[in-house]
Amino acid sequence: MSVAVLESVILIVSLLIVANIISHYFVSVPPSLIQISAGIIAALFMHVKISVDTEWFMLAFIAPILFNDGNRFPKRELWKLKGPIIGNAIFLVVISTVVGGVIVKMLIPSLPWATAFTLVAVLSPTDPIAVQSIAKKARIPDKLMHLLSGESLINDASGLICFKYGVAATVTGVFSLRSATIDFLYIAFVGAFFGAIAIWIFNGLRLYLINQGVDDSILHTIIQITIPFVIYYIAEDVLHVSGVVAVVVAGIMNISSNRRVNDFSPEIRLVTSRTWDMVIYILNGIVFVLLGIEIPFAMEELVHNDNISTFMAIGLSFIIWIMLVVIRFIWSYLYTTLAPSDGKTVIFSKERFDYCLMSGISGVRGAVTMVAVLSIPMTIKGGAAFPSRTLLLFIASTVIIFSLLGATFLIPILTKNSEPVTYRGNSLNDDDDDEDDEDDDEVNEPVKIQMNQYQANKVILEKTIKKLKDENIKDNDVIYSTIIAEYLYNIHNLNVQANNPAQISKKRVKGKKDAELWDICFNCELEAIEELYANNEISQDAYDIAVKKITKYKKEIVKHRYNPTIEFFIAYFRRTVLGLKRIIHLPFKKHEEVIQFNRDGLKISIAGAQKALDKLYELDLSDHDDIADNLIYVFQRHYEERLDLLQGKNKHRTPEFNSERASLEIKALSYQRAFVQDLLERGRISKATAKELRQNINYSEEVINVDTQ
């Protein structure tokens, strides 16, 4: 059995490789369709047939795919479009299942009611990744693409739960709406709660390992890859709740891999990101190859076991796809009419008509639908065959193909443009321009090595900073200042790491000089708060909360009451509690109170930052032998950026700023490469040290490329 499984895996992966190679020569054809074709050819000419076990198939494919989708979906857009996303992902799924099930029963009278609902439920989850690359050039509205992605993330869960109940009703012959509703709510909410708790524990573990200096990129990648499988398994087999909901919630709450997470090194973020790309790439490809393998056998069994011809089954599949498109169109049109985003109710609008039609066609069915339909059991209670299983498999397969073809050909027509289609884990922008910098062929005279990696890295960073400062002629370019401050952080951390190899937090470097400077700044912020309160410019509540927060920071950063491990977990727990309080208390506050409290908080933050910044300027001009110039510069940049952000002057996080910053970061890394080569040629470092330094530079550059994509 194990040999057969190994042979099947090798065969499927080989077919996937061949299909993806072919797809690079036929860029107008979706890779998924080529993968399906590869599976069909294997089934017809190689007589390949693979049986799928429900449990391991859901665990192996559903868990990582949904976790990855949740992790990579932009959280801001998810929150902004929460209304239409929930409407499409839950209410539209239920409406489609009920209305579609009735229509399917009318089309196929011999099909049991439960089976008809099961078929439509399995077709409910959408997979918009197949049209994302079309959107880039075909100009599908960004709002629609975010809506499709968010809908797909959640309706994977709701659709699969409905599908699960449909299968259970078919297998057992028993269905209670009341019991199903209660059970649905229980397994969904408990599954969501468990997913949130589990990912909170995993996030804390990963951050603690980083805090302790355990920064092995392979180890962190393995932990990250393992998370969805562990969460799904415990949710389904131990707690008996929805593993689908659990992994979706865990993915949304998982620590992101972008540059905002400074706790993780560029190497960890890069290796983790690329490994996930590979895993999802393979999983999606395998699903479509399996779909192709199943289609010929479904057609063959359909001819022998069902009282319906193949052509009629294809016709039914086409009608069902049209039905799903129409249901999505009507829902979208009614929703945008009754709840327009611009606040203006218009009964008919050509622009809205085109938008809703595009929304209906963009509801592509893909990997999740195929995984679910392949998991339908062979038999029901009593040992009889599952009703019309081959027909369900055939219809689901052909509906997937129709939806892919429809999106491929109709969307470019609607938008009057075209672009090759990609899918999860496979992007046209994922070209890796890896720079190997293979300079090991150079032959240098044996010299005495004078610098280790820490020393060499410090010299390189100092030279890069000098180069950037020379280019920053006006000395007020916020992009240059931001990157210079970041490099100064790195130098300061290197000084500490030379004596203590443990990983140092870039947000709060806990050296003695840092603590002294933090103490000075916090005292300035407290003075500013007292002045505002004395002048009756802020409320008592705002004053109490601000003083309590600054006092807590002083105790944590300056006094160091606990050992590092206890301090880490206390801080991690406090951040979680504060986040929960903010979520729980906000809805119960009056709108006027919230506005006034926010105004007071903004006033306090601005006054505190300004007073601390004035003190730092004063220190910079005075004799301060006990505090390093670089450290004062770093603190100045911290408060300057904070002040700009509070006063609305900050350009950070805008696409223009991020693009310019990424370009300058790439430029700075090129300077670092040149300085590494210079040190190597002058015999100041060994080839091994140069290789390590270049590798770190390459990792940093690749992370920038991944983030900008």
C-alpha positions as CSV (number, residue, x, y, z in Angstrom):
1,M,0.0,0.0,0.0
2,S,2.8,2.4,0.9
3,V,4.5,1.7,-2.4
4,A,1.3,2.5,-4.3
5,V,0.9,5.7,-2.4
6,L,4.5,6.8,-3.2
7,E,4.0,5.9,-6.8
8,S,0.8,7.9,-7.0
9,V,2.5,11.0,-5.4
10,I,5.4,10.8,-7.8
11,L,3.1,10.4,-10.8
12,I,0.8,13.3,-9.8
13,V,3.8,15.7,-9.1
14,S,5.3,14.7,-12.4
15,L,2.1,15.5,-14.2
16,L,1.9,18.8,-12.4
17,I,5.5,19.7,-13.4
18,V,4.8,18.8,-17.1
19,A,1.5,20.8,-17.0
20,N,3.1,23.9,-15.5
21,I,5.9,23.8,-18.1
22,I,3.4,23.6,-20.9
23,S,1.4,26.5,-19.3
24,H,4.4,28.8,-19.7
25,Y,4.1,28.3,-23.5
26,F,0.3,28.8,-23.6
27,V,0.0,31.9,-21.4
28,S,-3.6,32.6,-22.5
29,V,-4.8,29.3,-21.0
30,P,-5.3,29.0,-17.3
31,P,-2.7,26.6,-15.7
32,S,-5.5,24.9,-13.9
33,L,-7.2,23.8,-17.2
34,I,-3.8,22.4,-18.4
35,Q,-3.4,20.5,-15.1
36,I,-7.0,19.1,-15.5
37,S,-6.1,18.1,-19.1
38,A,-2.9,16.3,-17.8
39,G,-5.0,14.3,-15.3
40,I,-7.5,13.4,-18.1
41,I,-4.7,12.2,-20.3
42,A,-3.2,10.1,-17.5
43,A,-6.5,8.5,-16.7
44,L,-7.3,7.7,-20.4
45,F,-3.9,6.5,-21.6
46,M,-2.2,5.3,-18.4
47,H,-5.4,4.0,-16.6
48,V,-4.5,5.9,-13.5
49,K,-7.2,5.8,-10.8
50,I,-6.8,7.2,-7.3
51,S,-9.1,6.6,-4.3
52,V,-9.4,9.5,-1.9
53,D,-10.0,9.2,1.8
54,T,-12.2,11.9,3.2
55,E,-10.4,12.6,6.5
56,W,-6.8,12.9,5.3
57,F,-7.7,14.7,2.1
58,M,-9.5,17.4,4.1
59,L,-6.6,17.6,6.5
60,A,-3.9,17.6,3.8
61,F,-5.5,20.1,1.4
62,I,-8.2,22.2,3.1
63,A,-6.2,23.1,6.2
64,P,-3.1,24.7,4.6
65,I,-5.0,26.3,1.7
66,L,-7.4,28.1,4.0
67,F,-4.8,29.0,6.5
68,N,-2.6,30.6,3.9
69,D,-5.5,32.5,2.4
70,G,-6.4,33.9,5.8
71,N,-2.8,34.8,6.5
72,R,-2.2,36.7,3.3
73,F,-5.6,38.5,2.9
74,P,-5.2,42.3,3.7
75,K,-6.8,42.7,7.1
76,R,-7.8,46.4,6.5
77,E,-9.8,45.5,3.4
78,L,-11.4,42.5,5.2
79,W,-12.7,44.9,7.9
80,K,-13.7,47.6,5.5
81,L,-15.8,45.2,3.3
82,K,-17.1,43.2,6.3
83,G,-20.7,43.8,5.4
84,P,-20.8,42.6,1.8
85,I,-18.2,39.9,2.5
86,I,-20.4,38.4,5.3
87,G,-23.5,38.8,3.1
88,N,-21.8,37.0,0.2
89,A,-20.1,34.4,2.3
90,I,-23.0,33.4,4.5
91,F,-26.3,34.6,3.3
92,L,-25.6,34.1,-0.4
93,V,-24.3,30.5,0.4
94,V,-27.5,29.7,2.3
95,I,-29.7,31.2,-0.5
96,S,-27.7,29.5,-3.2
97,T,-28.0,26.1,-1.4
98,V,-31.7,26.4,-0.8
99,V,-32.8,27.9,-4.1
100,G,-30.2,26.0,-6.1
101,G,-31.1,22.7,-4.4
102,V,-34.8,23.2,-5.3
103,I,-33.8,23.9,-9.0
104,V,-31.5,20.9,-9.1
105,K,-34.2,18.7,-7.7
106,M,-36.5,19.9,-10.5
107,L,-33.9,19.3,-13.1
108,I,-33.0,15.8,-11.7
109,P,-36.2,14.4,-10.1
110,S,-34.5,11.1,-9.2
111,L,-32.0,12.9,-7.0
112,P,-32.9,12.8,-3.2
113,W,-33.5,16.2,-1.7
114,A,-30.5,16.0,0.7
115,T,-28.2,15.0,-2.2
116,A,-29.5,18.0,-4.3
117,F,-28.7,20.4,-1.5
118,T,-25.3,18.7,-1.0
119,L,-24.4,19.3,-4.7
120,V,-25.2,23.0,-4.5
121,A,-23.5,23.4,-1.2
122,V,-20.3,21.9,-2.6
123,L,-20.5,24.4,-5.4
124,S,-20.9,27.4,-3.1
125,P,-17.2,28.0,-2.2
126,T,-15.7,30.4,-4.7
127,D,-12.0,30.6,-5.7
128,P,-11.2,34.1,-7.1
129,I,-7.5,33.4,-7.4
130,A,-8.1,32.0,-10.9
131,V,-9.1,35.5,-12.1
132,Q,-6.7,37.7,-10.1
133,S,-4.1,38.0,-12.8
134,I,-6.9,38.9,-15.3
135,A,-7.8,41.7,-12.9
136,K,-4.4,43.2,-13.1
137,K,-4.6,44.1,-16.7
138,A,-8.3,43.7,-17.4
139,R,-9.0,46.4,-14.8
140,I,-11.5,44.5,-12.6
141,P,-12.3,47.0,-9.8
142,D,-10.1,46.6,-6.8
143,K,-13.2,46.6,-4.5
144,L,-14.6,43.6,-6.4
145,M,-11.4,41.7,-6.2
146,H,-11.1,42.3,-2.4
147,L,-14.8,41.3,-2.1
148,L,-14.2,38.1,-4.0
149,S,-11.1,37.2,-2.0
150,G,-12.7,38.0,1.4
151,E,-15.9,36.1,0.3
152,S,-13.8,33.1,-0.7
153,L,-12.0,33.1,2.6
154,I,-15.2,32.9,4.7
155,N,-17.5,31.0,2.3
156,D,-15.0,28.1,2.2
157,A,-16.0,27.6,5.8
158,S,-19.8,28.2,5.5
159,G,-20.1,26.3,2.3
160,L,-18.2,23.3,3.6
161,I,-20.2,23.2,6.8
162,C,-23.4,23.2,4.7
163,F,-21.9,20.5,2.5
164,K,-21.0,18.4,5.6
165,Y,-24.7,18.5,6.8
166,G,-25.9,17.6,3.3
167,V,-23.7,14.6,3.2
168,A,-24.7,13.6,6.8
169,A,-28.4,13.9,5.9
170,T,-27.8,11.7,2.8
171,V,-25.8,9.1,4.7
172,T,-28.1,8.8,7.7
173,G,-31.4,9.8,6.1
174,V,-32.1,12.0,9.1
175,F,-32.1,15.9,9.1
176,S,-33.4,18.3,11.8
177,L,-33.3,22.0,10.9
178,R,-33.3,23.0,14.6
179,S,-30.6,20.5,15.6
180,A,-28.6,21.4,12.5
181,T,-28.8,25.2,13.3
182,I,-27.8,24.7,16.9
183,D,-25.0,22.4,15.9
184,F,-23.9,24.7,13.2
185,L,-23.6,27.6,15.6
186,Y,-21.8,25.5,18.2
187,I,-19.2,24.0,15.9
188,A,-18.6,27.4,14.1
189,F,-18.2,29.6,17.2
190,V,-16.3,27.1,19.3
191,G,-14.1,26.3,16.2
192,A,-13.5,30.1,15.8
193,F,-12.6,30.5,19.5
194,F,-10.3,27.5,19.4
195,G,-8.6,28.8,16.3
196,A,-8.0,32.2,18.0
197,I,-6.6,30.6,21.2
198,A,-4.4,28.2,19.3
199,I,-2.8,30.8,17.0
200,W,-2.3,33.1,20.0
201,I,-0.3,30.3,21.6
202,F,1.7,29.6,18.5
203,N,2.4,33.3,17.9
204,G,3.6,33.6,21.5
205,L,5.8,30.6,21.1
206,R,7.4,31.9,17.9
207,L,8.0,35.4,19.4
208,Y,9.5,33.8,22.6
209,L,11.9,31.8,20.5
210,I,13.0,34.9,18.7
211,N,13.3,36.7,22.0
212,Q,15.6,33.9,23.3
213,G,17.8,34.1,20.2
214,V,16.4,31.0,18.5
215,D,16.2,32.4,15.0
216,D,16.8,29.3,12.9
217,S,14.8,30.1,9.7
218,I,14.2,26.4,8.9
219,L,12.8,25.8,12.4
220,H,10.4,28.7,12.2
221,T,9.3,27.7,8.7
222,I,8.5,24.1,10.0
223,I,6.5,25.6,12.9
224,Q,4.6,27.8,10.5
225,I,3.8,25.0,8.1
226,T,2.8,22.7,10.9
227,I,0.3,25.2,12.5
228,P,-2.7,24.6,10.2
229,F,-2.4,20.8,10.4
230,V,-2.2,20.8,14.2
231,I,-5.1,23.2,14.6
232,Y,-7.3,21.4,12.1
233,Y,-6.6,18.0,13.6
234,I,-7.3,19.0,17.2
235,A,-10.5,20.9,16.2
236,E,-12.0,18.1,14.2
237,D,-10.8,14.9,16.0
238,V,-10.4,16.1,19.6
239,L,-12.9,18.9,20.1
240,H,-15.3,17.8,17.3
241,V,-15.8,21.4,16.0
242,S,-15.2,22.9,12.7
243,G,-11.6,22.6,11.7
244,V,-12.3,24.8,8.6
245,V,-13.5,27.7,10.7
246,A,-10.5,27.2,13.1
247,V,-7.8,27.4,10.5
248,V,-9.5,30.4,8.8
249,V,-9.6,32.4,12.0
250,A,-6.0,31.2,12.8
251,G,-4.8,32.4,9.4
252,I,-6.4,35.8,9.8
253,M,-4.8,36.2,13.3
254,N,-1.5,34.7,12.4
255,I,1.6,37.0,12.6
256,S,2.1,38.4,9.1
257,S,5.3,37.9,7.2
258,N,5.6,41.4,6.0
259,R,8.2,44.1,7.0
260,R,6.0,45.5,9.8
261,V,6.9,42.4,11.9
262,N,10.4,43.5,12.9
263,D,10.8,40.6,15.4
264,F,11.6,38.2,12.6
265,S,14.8,38.4,10.5
266,P,14.6,38.8,6.7
267,E,15.8,35.3,6.3
268,I,13.0,33.8,8.4
269,R,10.4,35.9,6.6
270,L,11.8,35.0,3.2
271,V,12.2,31.3,3.8
272,T,8.7,31.1,5.3
273,S,7.1,33.0,2.5
274,R,8.8,31.0,-0.3
275,T,8.1,27.7,1.4
276,W,4.4,28.6,1.7
277,D,4.4,29.6,-2.0
278,M,5.8,26.1,-2.9
279,V,3.4,24.2,-0.6
280,I,0.3,26.0,-1.9
281,Y,1.5,25.8,-5.5
282,I,1.8,22.0,-5.2
283,L,-1.4,21.5,-3.3
284,N,-3.5,23.4,-5.8
285,G,-1.9,21.7,-8.7
286,I,-2.4,18.3,-7.2
287,V,-6.1,19.0,-6.7
288,F,-6.6,20.0,-10.3
289,V,-4.6,17.0,-11.6
290,L,-6.8,14.7,-9.4
291,L,-9.9,16.5,-10.9
292,G,-8.7,15.6,-14.4
293,I,-8.0,12.0,-13.3
294,E,-11.5,11.6,-11.9
295,I,-13.4,13.0,-14.9
296,P,-13.0,10.1,-17.3
297,F,-13.9,7.5,-14.7
298,A,-16.9,9.6,-13.6
299,M,-18.0,9.7,-17.2
300,E,-17.6,6.0,-17.6
301,E,-19.4,5.1,-14.4
302,L,-22.1,7.7,-15.3
303,V,-22.8,5.8,-18.5
304,H,-23.1,2.5,-16.7
305,N,-24.7,3.4,-13.3
306,D,-27.0,6.4,-13.9
307,N,-30.0,6.7,-16.1
308,I,-28.7,9.8,-17.7
309,S,-26.5,10.3,-20.8
310,T,-23.1,12.0,-20.7
311,F,-24.3,14.8,-23.0
312,M,-27.3,15.4,-20.8
313,A,-25.0,15.5,-17.7
314,I,-22.9,18.1,-19.5
315,G,-26.0,20.1,-20.3
316,L,-27.1,19.9,-16.7
317,S,-23.7,21.1,-15.5
318,F,-23.9,24.1,-17.9
319,I,-27.4,25.0,-16.7
320,I,-26.3,24.7,-13.0
321,W,-23.3,27.0,-13.7
322,I,-25.6,29.5,-15.4
323,M,-28.0,29.2,-12.4
324,L,-25.1,30.0,-9.9
325,V,-24.1,33.0,-12.0
326,V,-27.6,34.3,-12.1
327,I,-28.1,33.8,-8.4
328,R,-24.9,35.7,-7.7
329,F,-25.9,38.5,-10.1
330,I,-29.3,38.9,-8.6
331,W,-27.9,38.9,-5.1
332,S,-25.2,41.5,-6.0
333,Y,-27.7,43.7,-7.8
334,L,-30.2,43.7,-4.9
335,Y,-27.5,44.3,-2.4
336,T,-25.9,47.2,-4.2
337,T,-29.3,48.7,-4.8
338,L,-30.6,48.4,-1.3
339,A,-27.2,49.2,0.4
340,P,-25.2,51.3,-2.1
341,S,-21.7,52.3,-1.1
342,D,-22.2,55.9,-2.3
343,G,-25.4,56.2,-0.3
344,K,-27.5,56.9,-3.4
345,T,-30.3,54.4,-4.2
346,V,-30.7,53.9,-8.0
347,I,-32.9,51.2,-9.4
348,F,-31.1,50.7,-12.6
349,S,-27.6,51.7,-13.6
350,K,-25.5,50.3,-16.5
351,E,-22.4,50.6,-14.4
352,R,-23.9,48.7,-11.6
353,F,-25.3,46.1,-14.0
354,D,-21.9,45.5,-15.5
355,Y,-20.3,45.3,-12.0
356,C,-22.8,42.7,-10.8
357,L,-22.6,40.7,-14.0
358,M,-18.8,40.6,-13.6
359,S,-19.3,39.6,-9.9
360,G,-21.5,36.7,-11.0
361,I,-19.0,35.5,-13.6
362,S,-16.0,35.9,-11.3
363,G,-17.5,33.4,-8.8
364,V,-15.0,30.7,-10.1
365,R,-15.2,27.3,-8.4
366,G,-11.8,25.7,-7.8
367,A,-9.7,23.7,-5.4
368,V,-11.9,23.8,-2.3
369,T,-14.9,22.6,-4.3
370,M,-12.9,19.8,-5.8
371,V,-11.4,18.7,-2.5
372,A,-14.9,18.6,-1.0
373,V,-16.6,16.6,-3.8
374,L,-13.8,14.1,-3.8
375,S,-14.4,13.5,-0.1
376,I,-18.0,12.3,-0.6
377,P,-18.2,8.8,0.9
378,M,-18.8,5.8,-1.2
379,T,-21.6,4.3,0.9
380,I,-24.4,5.4,3.2
381,K,-25.9,3.9,6.4
382,G,-26.7,0.3,5.7
383,G,-23.9,-0.2,3.2
384,A,-25.8,1.0,0.1
385,A,-23.9,3.2,-2.4
386,F,-24.1,7.0,-2.0
387,P,-26.9,8.2,-4.2
388,S,-25.6,9.3,-7.7
389,R,-22.1,9.9,-6.3
390,T,-20.5,9.7,-9.8
391,L,-23.1,12.2,-11.1
392,L,-22.3,14.6,-8.4
393,L,-18.6,14.3,-9.0
394,F,-19.1,14.7,-12.8
395,I,-21.4,17.8,-12.4
396,A,-19.0,19.4,-9.9
397,S,-16.0,18.8,-12.1
398,T,-17.7,20.2,-15.2
399,V,-19.1,23.2,-13.3
400,I,-15.5,24.0,-12.2
401,I,-14.4,23.8,-15.8
402,F,-17.3,26.0,-17.0
403,S,-16.6,28.6,-14.4
404,L,-12.9,28.7,-15.3
405,L,-13.6,29.0,-19.0
406,G,-16.3,31.6,-18.3
407,A,-14.0,33.8,-16.3
408,T,-11.2,33.3,-18.8
409,F,-13.2,34.4,-21.9
410,L,-16.0,36.6,-20.6
411,I,-14.2,38.8,-18.1
412,P,-11.7,40.1,-20.7
413,I,-14.7,40.8,-23.0
414,L,-16.5,42.8,-20.3
415,T,-13.3,44.8,-19.5
416,K,-12.0,44.8,-23.1
417,N,-8.6,43.5,-22.1
418,S,-6.9,40.2,-21.3
419,E,-4.1,38.7,-19.1
420,P,-3.0,35.1,-18.4
421,V,-4.7,33.5,-15.4
422,T,-2.9,32.3,-12.2
423,Y,-4.0,30.7,-9.0
424,R,-3.1,30.4,-5.3
425,G,0.7,30.3,-4.8
426,N,1.4,31.0,-8.5
427,S,1.8,34.7,-9.5
428,L,3.1,36.3,-12.6
429,N,5.0,38.7,-10.4
430,D,6.8,35.9,-8.5
431,D,9.8,36.0,-10.8
432,D,12.9,35.6,-8.6
433,D,15.7,37.8,-9.7
434,D,18.2,36.1,-7.4
435,E,21.6,37.6,-7.3
436,D,24.1,34.9,-6.3
437,D,27.1,37.2,-6.3
438,E,29.4,34.2,-6.9
439,D,32.7,35.8,-6.3
440,D,34.4,32.7,-4.8
441,D,36.4,32.2,-7.9
442,E,38.6,35.1,-7.0
443,V,42.0,34.1,-5.7
444,N,43.4,36.3,-2.9
445,E,46.8,36.2,-1.2
446,P,46.6,34.6,2.3
447,V,46.3,37.4,4.8
448,K,45.6,37.7,8.4
449,I,41.8,38.1,9.0
450,Q,41.2,41.1,11.2
451,M,37.4,41.2,11.5
452,N,34.8,38.7,12.4
453,Q,31.2,38.8,11.0
454,Y,29.9,41.2,13.7
455,Q,32.8,43.6,13.2
456,A,32.6,43.5,9.4
457,N,28.8,44.0,9.5
458,K,29.2,47.0,11.7
459,V,31.8,48.6,9.3
460,I,29.6,47.9,6.3
461,L,26.6,49.5,8.0
462,E,28.6,52.5,9.0
463,K,29.9,53.0,5.5
464,T,26.4,52.7,4.1
465,I,25.1,55.2,6.6
466,K,27.8,57.7,5.5
467,K,27.0,57.1,1.9
468,L,23.3,57.7,2.5
469,K,24.0,60.9,4.6
470,D,26.1,62.2,1.8
471,E,23.3,61.7,-0.7
472,N,20.8,63.3,1.7
473,I,22.0,66.8,0.9
474,K,19.0,68.7,2.3
475,D,19.1,66.6,5.5
476,N,15.3,66.6,5.6
477,D,14.3,63.7,3.4
478,V,12.1,61.5,5.6
479,I,12.8,58.4,3.5
480,Y,16.6,58.8,3.9
481,S,16.2,59.6,7.6
482,T,14.0,56.6,8.1
483,I,16.4,54.1,6.6
484,I,19.4,55.7,8.3
485,A,17.6,55.4,11.6
486,E,16.9,51.7,10.9
487,Y,20.6,51.1,10.1
488,L,21.6,52.9,13.3
489,Y,19.3,50.5,15.2
490,N,21.1,47.6,13.6
491,I,24.5,49.0,14.6
492,H,23.4,49.5,18.1
493,N,22.1,45.9,18.3
494,L,25.4,44.6,16.8
495,N,27.3,46.3,19.7
496,V,25.1,44.5,22.2
497,Q,25.1,41.2,20.3
498,A,28.9,41.2,20.2
499,N,28.8,40.6,24.0
500,N,25.5,38.9,24.2
501,P,24.5,36.8,21.1
502,A,20.8,36.6,22.1
503,Q,18.4,38.3,19.8
504,I,17.7,41.9,20.6
505,S,14.3,43.5,20.0
506,K,14.6,46.4,17.5
507,K,11.6,48.1,19.0
508,R,13.0,48.3,22.5
509,V,16.8,47.7,22.7
510,K,17.3,47.1,26.4
511,G,20.8,48.3,27.0
512,K,21.8,50.6,29.8
513,K,22.1,53.7,27.7
514,D,18.8,53.0,26.1
515,A,17.1,52.7,29.5
516,E,18.6,56.1,30.5
517,L,17.4,57.8,27.4
518,W,13.9,56.2,27.6
519,D,13.7,57.4,31.2
520,I,14.5,61.0,30.1
521,C,11.9,60.8,27.3
522,F,9.2,59.3,29.5
523,N,9.7,62.0,32.2
524,C,9.3,64.6,29.5
525,E,6.0,63.0,28.4
526,L,4.8,62.9,32.0
527,E,5.6,66.6,32.3
528,A,3.6,67.4,29.2
529,I,0.6,65.4,30.6
530,E,0.8,67.3,33.9
531,E,0.8,70.7,32.1
532,L,-2.2,69.8,29.9
533,Y,-4.1,68.6,33.0
534,A,-3.2,71.7,35.0
535,N,-4.5,73.9,32.2
536,N,-7.8,71.9,32.0
537,E,-7.1,70.9,28.4
538,I,-7.7,67.2,29.0
539,S,-10.3,65.2,31.0
540,Q,-9.6,63.3,34.2
541,D,-10.0,59.9,32.5
542,A,-7.6,60.8,29.7
543,Y,-5.1,62.0,32.3
544,D,-5.3,58.9,34.5
545,I,-5.0,56.5,31.5
546,A,-2.0,58.4,30.0
547,V,-0.1,58.6,33.3
548,K,-0.8,54.9,34.0
549,K,0.5,53.9,30.6
550,I,3.7,56.0,30.8
551,T,4.4,54.8,34.3
552,K,4.0,51.2,33.2
553,Y,6.4,51.7,30.3
554,K,9.0,53.2,32.7
555,K,8.7,50.1,35.0
556,E,9.0,47.7,32.1
557,I,11.8,49.3,30.1
558,V,13.8,51.2,32.7
559,K,13.6,49.2,36.0
560,H,13.4,45.7,34.6
561,R,11.5,44.1,37.4
562,Y,11.4,40.6,36.0
563,N,13.7,38.2,34.3
564,P,13.5,38.2,30.5
565,T,11.2,35.1,30.2
566,I,8.7,36.3,32.7
567,E,8.8,39.8,31.3
568,F,8.2,38.6,27.8
569,F,5.1,36.6,28.7
570,I,3.7,39.3,30.9
571,A,4.1,41.8,28.1
572,Y,2.6,39.4,25.5
573,F,-0.4,38.7,27.8
574,R,-0.9,42.4,28.5
575,R,-1.0,43.3,24.8
576,T,-3.6,40.7,24.3
577,V,-5.8,41.9,27.2
578,L,-5.5,45.5,26.0
579,G,-6.5,44.5,22.5
580,L,-9.6,42.6,23.8
581,K,-10.6,45.5,26.0
582,R,-10.4,47.9,23.1
583,I,-12.7,45.6,21.1
584,I,-15.1,44.9,23.9
585,H,-15.5,48.4,25.4
586,L,-15.6,50.4,22.2
587,P,-19.2,49.4,21.2
588,F,-20.5,50.4,24.7
589,K,-19.1,53.9,24.8
590,K,-21.2,56.8,23.6
591,H,-20.1,58.3,20.3
592,E,-19.4,61.7,21.8
593,E,-17.3,60.2,24.6
594,V,-15.2,58.2,22.2
595,I,-14.6,61.3,20.1
596,Q,-13.6,63.4,23.1
597,F,-11.4,60.7,24.5
598,N,-9.6,60.3,21.2
599,R,-9.1,64.0,20.9
600,D,-7.6,64.1,24.4
601,G,-5.4,61.2,23.6
602,L,-4.2,62.8,20.4
603,K,-3.4,66.1,22.3
604,I,-1.5,64.2,25.0
605,S,0.5,62.2,22.4
606,I,1.5,65.3,20.4
607,A,2.5,67.3,23.5
608,G,4.5,64.4,24.9
609,A,6.3,63.7,21.7
610,Q,7.1,67.4,21.2
611,K,8.5,67.8,24.7
612,A,10.6,64.7,24.4
613,L,11.9,65.8,21.0
614,D,12.9,69.2,22.4
615,K,14.8,67.5,25.1
616,L,16.6,65.3,22.6
617,Y,17.6,68.3,20.5
618,E,18.9,69.9,23.7
619,L,21.0,66.8,24.5
620,D,22.3,66.7,21.0
621,L,23.7,70.2,21.3
622,S,25.1,69.7,24.7
623,D,28.0,67.7,26.1
624,H,26.7,64.2,26.5
625,D,29.6,61.8,26.7
626,D,27.5,59.3,28.5
627,I,25.1,58.9,25.6
628,A,26.1,57.9,22.0
629,D,25.3,60.3,19.2
630,N,23.7,57.5,17.1
631,L,21.4,56.6,19.9
632,I,20.1,60.1,20.2
633,Y,19.6,60.3,16.5
634,V,17.6,57.1,16.6
635,F,15.3,58.5,19.4
636,Q,15.0,61.7,17.5
637,R,13.8,59.9,14.4
638,H,11.4,57.9,16.5
639,Y,9.7,61.0,18.0
640,E,9.9,62.9,14.7
641,E,8.0,60.2,12.8
642,R,5.6,59.8,15.7
643,L,4.9,63.5,15.7
644,D,4.5,63.6,11.9
645,L,2.0,60.7,12.1
646,L,0.0,62.3,14.9
647,Q,-0.2,65.6,13.0
648,G,-1.2,64.1,9.7
649,K,2.1,64.9,8.0
650,N,3.4,61.4,7.7
651,K,3.6,59.9,4.3
652,H,4.2,56.4,5.7
653,R,2.2,53.5,4.5
654,T,1.1,55.2,1.3
655,P,1.9,53.4,-1.9
656,E,4.2,56.2,-3.1
657,F,6.2,56.3,0.1
658,N,6.6,52.6,0.3
659,S,7.7,52.4,-3.3
660,E,10.3,55.1,-2.8
661,R,11.5,53.5,0.4
662,A,11.8,50.1,-1.2
663,S,13.9,51.6,-4.1
664,L,16.2,53.3,-1.6
665,E,16.5,50.2,0.5
666,I,17.6,48.2,-2.7
667,K,20.1,51.0,-3.4
668,A,21.5,50.8,0.1
669,L,21.9,47.0,-0.2
670,S,23.8,47.5,-3.4
671,Y,26.2,49.8,-1.4
672,Q,26.6,47.0,1.2
673,R,27.5,44.5,-1.5
674,A,30.2,46.8,-2.8
675,F,31.6,47.3,0.7
676,V,31.7,43.5,1.3
677,Q,33.6,43.1,-1.9
678,D,36.0,45.9,-1.0
679,L,36.7,44.3,2.4
680,L,37.2,40.9,0.8
681,E,39.7,42.3,-1.8
682,R,41.7,44.1,0.9
683,G,41.9,40.9,3.0
684,R,39.9,42.3,5.9
685,I,37.4,39.4,5.9
686,S,37.5,35.8,4.8
687,K,35.6,34.3,1.9
688,A,33.3,32.5,4.4
689,T,32.5,35.7,6.2
690,A,31.9,37.5,2.8
691,K,29.5,34.7,1.8
692,E,27.5,35.0,5.0
693,L,27.3,38.8,4.6
694,R,26.2,38.5,1.0
695,Q,23.6,35.9,1.9
696,N,22.1,38.2,4.6
697,I,22.0,41.0,2.0
698,N,20.3,38.8,-0.5
699,Y,17.7,37.7,2.1
700,S,17.0,41.4,2.9
701,E,16.6,42.3,-0.8
702,E,14.3,39.3,-1.5
703,V,12.1,40.2,1.5
704,I,11.7,43.7,0.0
705,N,10.8,42.2,-3.4
706,V,8.2,39.9,-1.7
707,D,6.7,42.8,0.2
708,T,6.4,45.1,-2.8
709,Q,4.7,42.3,-4.8
